[in-house]
Amino acid sequence: MKSWDVIVIGSGAAGFAAAVTACCEGLSVLMLEKAPQFGGTSAISGGAVWVNDTDQARAQNKSGSPEAMKTYLQSTIGAEHYRPDIVEAFVNTGREALAYLELQGAVKYSLRPLSPDYYPDEPGAVDAGRALEVVEFDGRRLGARFRDLRSPPPGMLLFGGMMVNRVDIQHFLDMRRSARSLAWCSKLLLRYGRDRLRYHRGTRLAMGNALIARMATLAFAKGMTLELGVNVRSLLVEQGRVGGVVVDENGEPQTLRARRGVVLAAGGFAAGEMAAQFRPRTREHFTMSPAANDGAALRLGDAVNALQGANLASNFFWAPVSVLRRPDGSEERFPHLVTDRAKPGVIAVNQRALRFVNESNSYHHFASAMQASPDNAPCFLLCDARAMKRYGLGLARPAPVNNRALVEAGYLIQADTLAALAAALGLDPDTLKDTVTRYNRDAENGVDTGFAKGGNSYNRALGDPGHRPNSCLAPLVEGPFFAVRLYTGDLGTSRGLVTNGHAQVLNQQNQPVQGLYAAGNDMDSMMAGTYPGPGITLGPALTFGYLSAMHMAQQQTL
């Protein structure tokens, strides 16, 4: 019978954090992934992590106290959902976990110079010091495994296969008014051109793709075995302890033993049938999770009496999503996270042609507001010609890109006047005119009296830093006018298996299930369905993946 020290189910950031740490501690590791490619949702994420008092923050004198971090979490999560044991483990071990993974070469991060917490006016919030950005990675180092790495969807790539990060995007926006940005972009394009002579896409990886690729490169070098397209049927339980898994092999069950433990890191249940029962009813909803994130871990946990989280503020991490439907019936989903909603000259209106939310607030907050009324979902994101040329809108790129194909596909709605745009969207033209008139008056004055767009440091950080007097406000005056339809969507689930501070899964009696761990979206989120800042999923994913492996390294083998 085949056996390893550790078996990890899932290949996202949490799974790789557990696998890499276990490998570095001298343990043998098998990683099982249901999908045909590895990386999960992490591979298409922004890749940022939110961790307190990191070495990077200390180096720039921006480290924060654990008390301030806990104060902020208490304020944003709320007393009803706040779990002191899990928060303590995260706050006290996050720096250690990240430093360990950096030392081993599994991750590489830099501190964002400005990245406010999502509720910057709450006690304990900071404008910089907790959010870290993934450093780019050369995908060629993966060798033949590069083709097995999950690629971001086409809408998140430039020119059919080039990855860019937040810094790159700003340079592309500035390239016509900055010699430095022009040089930056020219260098990226030259590298991309060379890559496409040999590879199926660009090998300069950014964001979550860079995170997963770097971790995978080290894991493979340390001897980790990765099996793709594997369905786990059940856990192997012997004498009350999880000691392996049973998988499908050519339609027959095969038992794989794990001497130290099994880590559930399969990405949650956002793409599975059970998702519908845990989210509010909206007419159409789109998840960014891959199809393999179907709740396998929760089903496996049921067999060992595992405890699931309940009564969370939300069972999902929300985001507004637009959808391009192609003639062949396929579709592309685009999450509206940071590239458009906060920009000047962009507003959102509901089906009554009224604004209903501060467009520059976090994606989780925005999509939550969409769910507050049937009139808000779906809604429409609008801009004028100046904003389109400068920033783009969803999948539509800024000038000089021609977005005619998106118009013809029905994704991007274009009209010469606001009245014509209202007709195309099925909105009352007089109401839309009044809404835009009120907004334009506020934009001229630099203060949004309706919804305070640009009213805090987080809002302004996502706007246009060169635009005055408010980086998030500009009137919509120049035709043609544009719109995209936004639906409720999610980035994954927050509800999962309840664990302790070592990431051990707990049973219905709140006792650890020996040999079973959970991390990432399979772990009941310490954020309890709130979204305090950038990277609040990946920060805990790396931390508790690391803690699970360290706990297994201290266990005796079966």
ABEGO torsion letter per residue (X at the ends): XBBBABBBBEABAAAAAAAAAAAAAGBBBBBBBABABBGEAAAABAGBBBBBGBAAAAAAGABBBAAAAAAAAAAAAEAAABBAAAAAAAAAAAAAAAAAAAAAGABBBBBBABBBBABAABBGBBABGABBBBBBBBAAAAEAAAAABBBBBAAABBGGGBBBBAAAAAAAAAAAABAAAAAAAAAAAAAAAAAAAABABBABBBEAAAAAAAAAAAAAAAGBBBBBGBBBABBBBBGGBBAEBBBBBGGBBBBBBBAAEBBBAAGEAAABAAAAAABBBBABBBBABBAABAGAAAAAAAAAGBBBBBGBABABBBBBBBBBBBAAGBBBBBBBAAAAAABBGBBBBBAAGBBABBAABBAAAAAAAAAABAAAOBBBBBBBAAAAAAAEBEABBBOABBAAAAAAAGABBBBABAAAAAAAAGBBAAAAAAAAAAAAAAAAAGBBAAAGBGABAAAAAABBAABOABAABBBBABOBBBBBBBBBBBAEBABBBBBBAAGBBBBAAGBBBBGBBBBEAABBBAAGGBBABBGAAAAAAAAAAAAAAAAAAABBBX
